[in-house]
Amino acid sequence: MRIAVIGLGAVGSAALRYVASRGHQAVGFEQFERGHTRGSSHGESRIIRYAYPDPFYTHLMSLAYPLWDQLEEAAQQTLFVRRGMFFFGKSENPELREIEDSLTQNQVPYERWSANQAQERFPAMRFQPGEQVIYHQEGGYLRATACVLENLRLAEAAGAVIREHTSVLSLKSQAGGVLIRLEEGEEWFDRVLVSAGAWLPSLLPFVNLPLSVTRQTVFYLSIANQARLFEADALPVWIDADTYWYGFPADGVVPGVKLARHQRGKPISDLSQPARPLDESDWQPAIAYASQRFPDLSDELTEGYTCLYTNAPNDDFLMDRAPELPHVHLVSACSGHGFKFSVLMGQLAAQETIGEPVGLDLSRFRLGTQR
Ligand SMILES: Cc1cc2nc3c(=O)[nH]c(=O)nc-3n(C[C@H](O)[C@H](O)[C@H](O)COP(=O)(O)OP(=O)(O)OC[C@H]3O[C@@H](n4cnc5c(N)ncnc54)[C@H](O)[C@@H]3O)c2cc1C
């Protein structure tokens, strides 16, 4: 079959690779250049973890991990820095208990530590009395842009054609397939997968997708002292379950250490313009947080950038047929936590698009089931 994948971020790049690997004629469309910085998938790192308060997502990760291993092996470069990760927070925070239950239910080994134990283990960081840490060794981070680029390179090696700087303007059903409209004309495909991230609602305006797009921010702070305490072997990825600030060890590429906050930023209504650049109102909260937790970080920003969240209700993902377009499927795996699932979600969405059974109950991702 001739299959189009529209949007080549984390999800679309994985989908395109899968479609090509199954011997189909795969064509990927990307409105910007591959690995660009205007969507959701760029940057040096995204957290990967089994630890989720919802056992469904921990289970999905048990399916995603082998796919990351396969991608890394095919890429022959380090895409997954597997040095552990931990959640921490006040011991009464119910989310910590839910995470433990979810890890136990999915038979993922983990450890629970007191603030004192965590302090000894991770001397770069300050913990408060009464805080608890849930640590699991299989966590870490994915080298985000490199994952996208490798999926695309491998897709091409399997026969896919990639059309950069090519916007798909609209879609319509025709002759048992789908006609897509481009600036330079129209092209027909048997099936189409739309993995257009924040642009999904504008490409499928008649679907009334329950998605909202927000501007998110990421900061790197300079290390003033004791740089070795911030290396990946000494400080893994962490998430503060009380505030949802999260951070990474020094990644060896961008100077300083990265931190950000997982909470919805300001809504974005016009995606034709790049997001507003960072200013002091963005980075001051990050500096204030870091000053309480990391005495050896300075208040100097070494890097910072914006990124988009495409939020679904309940922070879930969407994967379904497009109503009224029988041969079009859509997928949105973001809600600010989708990268770690993207290799799986891309594959599942590609399987549904080409008509392969997925062997998994995805009913909670269907349109109309979202709360
Ligand atoms: C700041 C930040 C931090 C995050 N941290 C984490 C984390 O630690 N762990 C984690 O698991 N997840 C994290 N996420 C979420 C994760 O990055 C996203 O879930 C994921 O990148 C979404 O990928 P996507 O392919 O759906 O979207 P995108 O990467 O935006 O890809 C969509 C692509 O479609 C293209 N496109 C759109 N319309 C068209 C069109 N009409 N024609 C052609 N091309 C089109 C766009 O240009 C874009 O390249 C984070 C996200 C952000 C923003």
The ligand as an SDF file (V2000), in Angstrom:
LIG
                    3D

 53 58  0  0  0  0  0  0  0  0999 V2000
    9.3260   21.0200   27.3300 C   0  0  0  0  0  0  0  0  0  0  0  0
    8.8720   19.6190   27.1030 C   0  0  0  0  0  0  0  0  0  0  0  0
    9.3480   18.6170   27.9220 C   0  0  0  0  0  0  0  0  0  0  0  0
    8.9180   17.3040   27.7450 C   0  0  0  0  0  0  0  0  0  0  0  0
    9.4430   16.3430   28.5420 N   0  0  0  0  0  0  0  0  0  0  0  0
    9.1190   15.0490   28.3330 C   0  0  0  0  0  0  0  0  0  0  0  0
    9.7560   14.0290   29.0700 C   0  0  0  0  0  0  0  0  0  0  0  0
   10.6510   14.2950   29.8860 O   0  0  0  0  0  0  0  0  0  0  0  0
    9.4030   12.7370   28.8290 N   0  0  0  0  0  0  0  0  0  0  0  0
    8.4450   12.4170   27.9120 C   0  0  0  0  0  0  0  0  0  0  0  0
    8.1580   11.2240   27.7620 O   0  0  0  0  0  0  0  0  0  0  0  0
    7.8330   13.3750   27.1740 N   0  0  0  0  0  0  0  0  0  0  0  0
    8.1490   14.6690   27.3610 C   0  0  0  0  0  0  0  0  0  0  0  0
    7.5720   15.6560   26.6020 N   0  0  0  0  0  0  0  0  0  0  0  0
    6.5290   15.3020   25.6320 C   0  0  0  0  0  0  0  0  0  0  0  0
    7.0970   14.8070   24.3130 C   0  0  0  0  0  0  0  0  0  0  0  0
    8.2200   15.5400   23.9250 O   0  0  0  0  0  0  0  0  0  0  0  0
    5.9880   14.8360   23.2720 C   0  0  0  0  0  0  0  0  0  0  0  0
    4.9720   13.9790   23.7510 O   0  0  0  0  0  0  0  0  0  0  0  0
    6.4060   14.3630   21.9070 C   0  0  0  0  0  0  0  0  0  0  0  0
    7.5630   15.0110   21.4820 O   0  0  0  0  0  0  0  0  0  0  0  0
    5.2530   14.6040   20.9260 C   0  0  0  0  0  0  0  0  0  0  0  0
    5.7010   14.2580   19.6290 O   0  0  0  0  0  0  0  0  0  0  0  0
    4.7620   14.4160   18.3710 P   0  0  0  0  0  0  0  0  0  0  0  0
    5.4380   13.6630   17.2800 O   0  0  0  0  0  0  0  0  0  0  0  0
    3.3580   14.0680   18.7100 O   0  0  0  0  0  0  0  0  0  0  0  0
    4.7160   15.9970   18.0640 O   0  0  0  0  0  0  0  0  0  0  0  0
    5.7660   16.9330   17.2850 P   0  0  0  0  0  0  0  0  0  0  0  0
    7.1430   16.6620   17.6960 O   0  0  0  0  0  0  0  0  0  0  0  0
    5.3050   18.3440   17.4080 O   0  0  0  0  0  0  0  0  0  0  0  0
    5.6070   16.4690   15.7800 O   0  0  0  0  0  0  0  0  0  0  0  0
    4.5640   16.8830   14.9450 C   0  0  0  0  0  0  0  0  0  0  0  0
    5.1840   17.2220   13.6190 C   0  0  0  0  0  0  0  0  0  0  0  0
    4.1930   17.4290   12.6370 O   0  0  0  0  0  0  0  0  0  0  0  0
    4.6320   18.4360   11.7600 C   0  0  0  0  0  0  0  0  0  0  0  0
    3.4510   18.9400   11.0630 N   0  0  0  0  0  0  0  0  0  0  0  0
    2.3700   19.5070   11.6390 C   0  0  0  0  0  0  0  0  0  0  0  0
    1.4520   19.8350   10.7160 N   0  0  0  0  0  0  0  0  0  0  0  0
    1.9520   19.4550    9.5230 C   0  0  0  0  0  0  0  0  0  0  0  0
    1.4580   19.5260    8.1890 C   0  0  0  0  0  0  0  0  0  0  0  0
    0.2570   20.0410    7.9270 N   0  0  0  0  0  0  0  0  0  0  0  0
    2.2260   19.0610    7.1810 N   0  0  0  0  0  0  0  0  0  0  0  0
    3.4480   18.5190    7.4510 C   0  0  0  0  0  0  0  0  0  0  0  0
    3.9700   18.4370    8.7060 N   0  0  0  0  0  0  0  0  0  0  0  0
    3.2280   18.8860    9.7290 C   0  0  0  0  0  0  0  0  0  0  0  0
    5.2600   19.4340   12.7060 C   0  0  0  0  0  0  0  0  0  0  0  0
    6.1070   20.3440   12.0660 O   0  0  0  0  0  0  0  0  0  0  0  0
    5.9950   18.5120   13.6720 C   0  0  0  0  0  0  0  0  0  0  0  0
    7.3050   18.2450   13.2460 O   0  0  0  0  0  0  0  0  0  0  0  0
    7.9870   16.9830   26.7420 C   0  0  0  0  0  0  0  0  0  0  0  0
    7.5120   17.9850   25.8970 C   0  0  0  0  0  0  0  0  0  0  0  0
    7.9490   19.2870   26.0550 C   0  0  0  0  0  0  0  0  0  0  0  0
    7.4410   20.3500   25.1390 C   0  0  0  0  0  0  0  0  0  0  0  0
  1  2  1  0
  2  3  1  0
  2 52  2  0
  3  4  2  0
  4  5  1  0
  4 50  1  0
  5  6  2  0
  6  7  1  0
  6 13  1  0
  7  8  2  0
  7  9  1  0
  9 10  1  0
 10 11  2  0
 10 12  1  0
 12 13  2  0
 13 14  1  0
 14 15  1  0
 14 50  1  0
 15 16  1  0
 16 17  1  0
 16 18  1  0
 18 19  1  0
 18 20  1  0
 20 21  1  0
 20 22  1  0
 22 23  1  0
 23 24  1  0
 24 25  2  0
 24 26  1  0
 24 27  1  0
 27 28  1  0
 28 29  2  0
 28 30  1  0
 28 31  1  0
 31 32  1  0
 32 33  1  0
 33 34  1  0
 33 48  1  0
 34 35  1  0
 35 36  1  0
 35 46  1  0
 36 37  1  0
 36 45  1  0
 37 38  2  0
 38 39  1  0
 39 40  1  0
 39 45  2  0
 40 41  1  0
 40 42  2  0
 42 43  1  0
 43 44  2  0
 44 45  1  0
 46 47  1  0
 46 48  1  0
 48 49  1  0
 50 51  2  0
 51 52  1  0
 52 53  1  0
M  END
$$$$
